[in-house]
């Protein structure tokens, strides 16, 4: 029996990370406020850098979680035979005109 080749692309994580960083730019507003405060009130630049690192870390963890969840759901569903004796196969009879049963609805 021939094994199927599974191609695994790690580039999907970085593409998703890039899109998440772009789509969540509004989360950096506190960091930009801290940068403005650095220039106006001369507070430390490390507050801005720390806020950007926290933002990037949160987005990276969020993306890693989403990539893990998407990989976990890729198991194919195995078709099982219906063993219920009371479930009959549904056959919709055609009308005498050959049309759909729902024409008069």
DACORSUL-V483260 format. One record per backbone hydrogen bond with DSSP energy under -1.0 kcal/mol. NH is the residue of the N-H (numbers start at 1). CO is the residue of the C=O. If there is no record, write none. Layout:
nh->NH co->CO
nh->NH co->CO
This chain:
nh->15 co->11
nh->16 co->12
nh->17 co->13
nh->18 co->14
nh->19 co->15
nh->20 co->16
nh->21 co->17
nh->22 co->18
nh->23 co->19
nh->24 co->20
nh->25 co->22
nh->27 co->24
nh->28 co->25
nh->29 co->26
nh->32 co->28
nh->33 co->29
nh->34 co->30
nh->35 co->31
nh->36 co->32
nh->37 co->33
nh->38 co->34
nh->39 co->35
nh->40 co->36
nh->41 co->37
nh->49 co->45
nh->50 co->46
nh->51 co->47
nh->52 co->48
nh->53 co->49
nh->54 co->50
nh->55 co->51
nh->56 co->52
nh->57 co->53
nh->58 co->54
nh->59 co->55
nh->60 co->56
nh->61 co->57
nh->62 co->58
nh->63 co->59
nh->64 co->60
nh->65 co->61
nh->66 co->62
nh->67 co->63
nh->68 co->64
nh->69 co->65
nh->70 co->66
nh->71 co->67
nh->72 co->68
nh->74 co->71
nh->98 co->95
